[in-house]
């Protein structure tokens, strides 16, 4: 049986420059190249799901500008249902990204633009899209009240709600009560719980606090080190895959899509986290956000290659 996925979230155009090193305050440096890419945490997660051959619908907002028109065409081309996207007079969201060549790390400044116009009213107008889905993916680059409303709709329907708490802020109880899986990285987990996450013991302690706050499943991303899946009777650590990373942009979004896909396919707990880690790792091997995301065949190949080692 095919599972349907819905993403409610942000759409940005990423403006990316490669640099030899990050500039210090007051320093002007010369970048080695500049590109524009489709981005936004919501858009990234939806596109990553579509690359895995999932059926995906999107609810969001773009500006009435060239970036918005390009994004709509991009979703159409990649068979993502864009019925829940409309244009506003505000500019399309943008993300200004510096990528340091030597480390593959990045600095990001986001200008939300039309994403701030994704109101609870617009979510409600597209309630049927959420209700027709089995898995809902949420992030925090749109107004919190809209995230909460979408989560409540899916909770009432009885589907699965996955929250990527980024950018991390304190979360309202009414949202946490609706979330089935929360997926912070180590820094975000620290912000949410006030516990440092430098050791396995600390990660477990942070996860237990998130569970006490109402979320039954906590998945903490640890970058190239891998990830942890914790619930009331499970503690699983999956080591990261060894790849030649060139750009970590959107790796976390790809990870979440891999997670959602595996949950939708009812994989075992261990296979859920392995699948998510594989999708995230493969994304770091290419430059840009969505352009670097792997297809399903590439993920399967990586998983099989690890099994044989």
Backbone torsions as a table, in degrees:
resi	resn	phi	psi	omega
1	UNK	NA	131.0	179.1
2	UNK	-75.7	134.8	176.0
3	UNK	-95.7	142.6	177.1
4	UNK	-104.2	136.6	-178.1
5	UNK	-115.6	143.4	174.0
6	UNK	-127.8	135.3	175.0
7	UNK	-116.8	126.0	172.6
8	UNK	-112.4	116.6	-175.3
9	UNK	178.6	-158.3	-169.9
10	UNK	-91.0	150.5	172.9
11	UNK	-128.5	118.8	179.2
12	UNK	-127.3	154.4	165.3
13	UNK	-98.6	123.3	-178.9
14	UNK	-86.9	129.1	177.5
15	UNK	-109.9	105.3	-165.4
16	UNK	-114.5	131.8	175.4
17	UNK	-125.1	136.6	174.4
18	UNK	-91.3	137.4	-179.4
19	UNK	-134.2	154.0	176.1
20	UNK	-72.1	-34.1	175.8
21	UNK	-154.2	154.6	178.5
22	UNK	-69.8	137.1	-179.5
23	UNK	-70.0	146.2	172.1
24	UNK	-83.0	161.4	177.8
25	UNK	-53.0	128.1	179.4
26	UNK	85.2	-5.3	-177.4
27	UNK	-92.4	137.2	172.7
28	UNK	-107.7	127.2	178.4
29	UNK	-125.2	167.3	179.1
30	UNK	-103.3	124.8	176.3
31	UNK	-80.3	156.5	-177.8
32	UNK	-88.9	-26.1	175.6
33	UNK	-164.3	162.1	-179.2
34	UNK	-135.1	138.0	177.1
35	UNK	-145.0	158.1	170.6
36	UNK	-110.8	140.0	-179.1
37	UNK	-138.0	152.5	172.8
38	UNK	-72.0	132.5	-177.2
39	UNK	-150.3	-150.3	-169.2
40	UNK	89.0	135.5	-175.0
41	UNK	-59.7	-39.3	178.1
42	UNK	-65.1	-49.4	179.3
43	UNK	-60.7	-40.8	179.4
44	UNK	-61.5	-44.8	-177.6
45	UNK	-67.7	-39.3	177.9
46	UNK	-64.7	-44.4	-179.0
47	UNK	-66.0	-40.8	178.7
48	UNK	-60.9	-39.1	176.2
49	UNK	-63.9	-42.0	179.8
50	UNK	-64.5	-34.8	176.9
51	UNK	-65.1	-27.3	177.5
52	UNK	-85.9	8.9	177.9
53	UNK	71.2	28.5	176.8
54	UNK	-88.1	155.5	174.2
55	UNK	-86.6	115.8	-170.7
56	UNK	-126.4	135.8	170.9
57	UNK	-117.9	152.1	-176.6
58	UNK	-129.7	140.0	173.2
59	UNK	-121.2	119.6	-176.9
60	UNK	-171.2	-170.2	-178.0
61	UNK	-137.6	142.1	170.9
62	UNK	-128.3	167.0	177.2
63	UNK	-83.0	162.4	176.1
64	UNK	-85.8	64.6	-175.1
65	UNK	-144.6	-177.4	-175.3
66	UNK	-65.5	-36.6	178.8
67	UNK	-64.0	-41.1	179.0
68	UNK	-63.6	-45.2	179.5
69	UNK	-62.4	-39.8	178.8
70	UNK	-65.2	-38.8	-179.3
71	UNK	-65.9	-43.2	179.0
72	UNK	-61.4	-42.0	177.9
73	UNK	-64.6	-39.2	179.6
74	UNK	-61.1	-45.4	178.5
75	UNK	-65.9	-40.6	178.1
76	UNK	-59.1	-45.3	-179.0
77	UNK	-63.0	-33.5	-176.6
78	UNK	-100.2	16.8	170.4
79	UNK	60.9	35.3	172.2
80	UNK	-95.7	125.9	-178.4
81	UNK	-64.3	115.1	-175.5
82	UNK	-105.6	17.1	-179.1
83	UNK	-57.3	-30.7	-177.4
84	UNK	-90.9	14.5	179.3
85	UNK	-110.4	132.4	174.1
86	UNK	-131.7	164.1	-178.9
87	UNK	-98.5	146.7	175.6
88	UNK	-123.8	174.0	179.2
89	UNK	-80.3	-8.9	176.1
90	UNK	-77.8	153.9	179.0
91	UNK	-66.9	150.8	173.2
92	UNK	-59.4	143.9	178.1
93	UNK	-58.2	147.5	177.3
94	UNK	-132.5	152.4	173.5
95	UNK	-128.6	128.4	-177.2
96	UNK	-105.0	111.5	-166.3
97	UNK	-120.7	128.4	170.5
98	UNK	-104.1	130.0	176.9
99	UNK	-116.0	120.5	177.5
100	UNK	-82.1	119.4	-171.5
101	UNK	-60.9	-44.4	-172.8
102	UNK	-67.4	-35.4	-175.3
103	UNK	-104.7	-15.7	-175.2
104	UNK	65.7	14.0	176.4
105	UNK	-86.1	165.5	-177.5
106	UNK	-139.2	157.4	168.7
107	UNK	-116.0	137.1	-174.7
108	UNK	-134.4	132.5	170.8
109	UNK	-118.4	122.8	-177.7
110	UNK	-107.0	132.4	171.7
111	UNK	-110.3	107.0	-168.9
112	UNK	-61.4	-38.6	179.5
113	UNK	54.6	-127.8	-174.8
114	UNK	-62.7	-20.0	179.1
115	UNK	-59.5	-29.8	178.2
116	UNK	-70.8	-13.2	178.6
117	UNK	-90.8	3.1	176.2
118	UNK	-81.2	88.7	-172.5
119	UNK	-92.3	165.3	173.1
120	UNK	-57.7	-30.7	177.8
121	UNK	-62.2	-42.7	179.6
122	UNK	-68.4	-37.9	175.9
123	UNK	-61.0	-45.2	-179.4
124	UNK	-63.1	-38.9	178.7
125	UNK	-62.3	-23.1	-179.5
126	UNK	-111.4	25.0	-179.2
127	UNK	-52.9	-40.1	-175.6
128	UNK	-62.7	-29.9	178.3
129	UNK	-67.0	-42.5	177.9
130	UNK	-66.0	-45.4	-177.3
131	UNK	-66.1	-23.2	178.1
132	UNK	-84.1	-1.4	-177.1
133	UNK	-104.2	160.3	178.7
134	UNK	-101.7	-29.5	-178.0
135	UNK	-131.2	130.1	178.4
136	UNK	-113.5	130.1	177.6
137	UNK	-110.9	132.3	-177.8
138	UNK	-131.0	152.8	173.9
139	UNK	-138.8	-171.1	-173.5
140	UNK	-121.8	33.1	176.4
141	UNK	-100.0	13.9	174.1
142	UNK	-127.9	169.4	-178.3
143	UNK	-55.7	137.1	-176.4
144	UNK	-57.5	-39.2	-178.2
145	UNK	-62.3	-28.4	177.8
146	UNK	-75.5	-37.8	175.7
147	UNK	-61.1	-46.1	-178.8
148	UNK	-62.3	-44.0	-177.2
149	UNK	-64.4	-42.8	178.5
150	UNK	-62.4	-42.7	179.9
151	UNK	-62.7	-40.2	179.5
152	UNK	-64.0	-40.6	179.0
153	UNK	-60.2	-46.1	-178.9
154	UNK	-69.4	-36.1	177.2
155	UNK	-61.8	-44.1	178.4
156	UNK	-62.2	-35.8	-179.8
157	UNK	-73.6	-24.5	-179.9
158	UNK	92.9	15.9	178.4
159	UNK	-88.6	-172.7	-176.4
160	UNK	-100.0	131.6	179.0
161	UNK	-112.7	123.7	178.1
162	UNK	-115.2	122.9	-178.9
163	UNK	-113.0	122.9	169.5
164	UNK	-95.9	104.1	-172.4
165	UNK	-80.9	63.9	-177.4
166	UNK	-136.9	135.1	-5.2
167	UNK	-67.4	140.8	-170.1
168	UNK	-70.8	129.3	171.7
169	UNK	-142.2	169.0	176.3
170	UNK	-64.4	136.1	-171.9
171	UNK	-103.7	137.5	179.4
172	UNK	-70.1	148.3	-178.8
173	UNK	-59.0	-36.4	-178.3
174	UNK	-65.7	-24.3	174.3
175	UNK	-80.2	-48.2	-178.3
176	UNK	-58.3	-33.1	179.5
177	UNK	-65.6	-18.5	-177.3
178	UNK	-100.8	-10.1	-171.2
179	UNK	-89.3	132.5	176.3
180	UNK	-93.9	-36.2	178.6
181	UNK	-134.5	131.5	173.6
182	UNK	-118.6	139.5	-168.7
183	UNK	-130.2	60.9	177.4
184	UNK	-74.9	154.7	165.4
185	UNK	-83.7	-177.3	-174.7
186	UNK	-62.0	-41.4	179.5
187	UNK	-65.2	-44.7	179.9
188	UNK	-65.1	-37.9	178.1
189	UNK	-62.7	-36.8	177.6
190	UNK	-65.8	-42.9	178.5
191	UNK	-62.9	-40.1	-176.6
192	UNK	-73.2	-30.9	-171.7
193	UNK	-116.5	-13.9	-174.4
194	UNK	69.5	11.7	175.5
195	UNK	-103.7	132.8	173.1
196	UNK	-67.0	154.2	-176.0
197	UNK	-128.8	51.9	-178.2
198	UNK	-91.7	-18.4	-178.8
199	UNK	-128.7	165.7	178.6
200	UNK	-61.4	-39.2	178.7
201	UNK	-61.4	-44.5	-179.5
202	UNK	-66.7	-39.0	178.0
203	UNK	-61.7	-42.9	178.6
204	UNK	-62.8	-41.0	180.0
205	UNK	-64.3	-43.0	178.1
206	UNK	-63.4	-42.2	179.5
207	UNK	-63.0	-40.9	178.9
208	UNK	-62.6	-36.0	177.6
209	UNK	-67.5	-40.8	177.8
210	UNK	-64.1	-37.0	176.8
211	UNK	-66.5	-38.7	178.2
212	UNK	-65.5	-24.8	178.4
213	UNK	-80.9	-6.7	172.9
214	UNK	122.2	-3.5	-178.0
215	UNK	-96.1	121.4	-175.3
216	UNK	-72.9	-28.3	-177.0
217	UNK	-127.7	125.4	-178.9
218	UNK	-118.4	126.5	178.4
219	UNK	-122.6	109.8	-176.9
220	UNK	-100.8	120.1	-179.3
221	UNK	-83.7	133.0	-178.3
222	UNK	-120.4	32.8	177.2
223	UNK	60.7	-136.5	-177.2
224	UNK	-68.1	-13.6	177.7
225	UNK	-75.7	-20.6	179.3
226	UNK	121.4	-142.4	-176.8
227	UNK	-159.3	162.0	-179.3
228	UNK	-123.6	136.1	173.8
229	UNK	-117.4	120.0	-175.6
230	UNK	-130.1	131.2	167.3
231	UNK	-142.3	-166.1	-171.9
232	UNK	-62.2	-26.5	-179.2
233	UNK	-129.9	15.9	-176.4
234	UNK	-137.2	136.5	167.9
235	UNK	-138.6	106.2	-176.8
236	UNK	-121.2	129.2	171.2
237	UNK	-111.2	130.7	175.5
238	UNK	-118.7	120.4	179.7
239	UNK	-66.8	151.3	178.5
240	UNK	-69.1	155.3	177.3
241	UNK	-81.5	142.5	179.4
242	UNK	-84.0	112.5	179.7
243	UNK	-137.9	164.5	174.2
244	UNK	-88.8	94.3	-176.0
245	UNK	-77.6	135.4	176.1
246	UNK	-121.1	-18.4	-177.3
247	UNK	-163.7	119.1	-177.4
248	UNK	-88.4	1.8	-179.9
249	UNK	-55.6	128.2	174.4
250	UNK	69.6	8.3	178.0
251	UNK	-61.9	-38.8	178.0
252	UNK	-65.1	-37.1	177.7
253	UNK	-66.9	-41.8	177.8
254	UNK	-63.9	-40.9	176.1
255	UNK	-55.2	-47.8	-179.0
256	UNK	-62.5	-38.1	177.9
257	UNK	-65.9	-41.7	176.5
258	UNK	-61.8	-38.2	176.7
259	UNK	-63.3	-50.6	-178.0
260	UNK	-60.1	-43.2	-179.9
261	UNK	-60.7	-45.9	-178.2
262	UNK	-66.6	-38.0	176.5
263	UNK	-64.4	-44.3	179.0
264	UNK	-61.1	-30.6	179.2
265	UNK	-89.1	3.5	177.9
266	UNK	59.2	41.2	173.8
267	UNK	-66.0	161.8	173.1
268	UNK	-66.2	163.3	-178.7
269	UNK	-57.0	-44.3	-179.3
270	UNK	-65.9	-41.4	-179.5
271	UNK	-70.4	-29.0	176.1
272	UNK	-61.0	-49.1	-176.8
273	UNK	-71.7	-35.3	177.6
274	UNK	-64.3	-42.9	-180.0
275	UNK	-63.3	-44.2	179.2
276	UNK	-61.9	-44.2	179.5
277	UNK	-62.6	-39.5	-179.4
278	UNK	-64.8	-44.3	179.9
279	UNK	-64.1	-43.6	179.2
280	UNK	-63.3	-44.7	-178.1
281	UNK	-64.0	-44.1	-179.4
282	UNK	-62.0	-32.4	-179.4
283	UNK	-65.6	-29.6	-179.4
284	UNK	-73.3	-9.7	-177.2
285	UNK	-86.2	-3.4	177.7
286	UNK	-125.2	164.3	-177.9
287	UNK	-93.6	138.5	179.7
288	UNK	99.0	-178.5	-177.7
289	UNK	-92.1	-85.7	-174.7
290	UNK	-68.3	-31.1	-179.4
291	UNK	-60.9	-24.6	-175.6
292	UNK	-93.4	-4.5	-172.5
293	UNK	-75.8	138.5	-173.0
294	UNK	-83.2	156.1	171.5
295	UNK	-87.4	172.8	-173.3
296	UNK	-62.4	-38.7	-178.7
297	UNK	-62.1	-39.3	179.5
298	UNK	-65.7	-36.9	179.1
299	UNK	-67.3	-46.0	179.1
300	UNK	-59.7	-41.6	179.8
301	UNK	-61.6	-43.3	179.2
302	UNK	-64.2	-43.7	-179.8
303	UNK	-61.7	-41.3	179.5
304	UNK	-68.4	-36.8	-179.5
305	UNK	-66.5	-35.0	178.2
306	UNK	-70.6	-37.5	179.5
307	UNK	-62.0	-31.5	-176.7
308	UNK	-83.9	-9.5	-178.7
309	UNK	-88.2	NA	NA
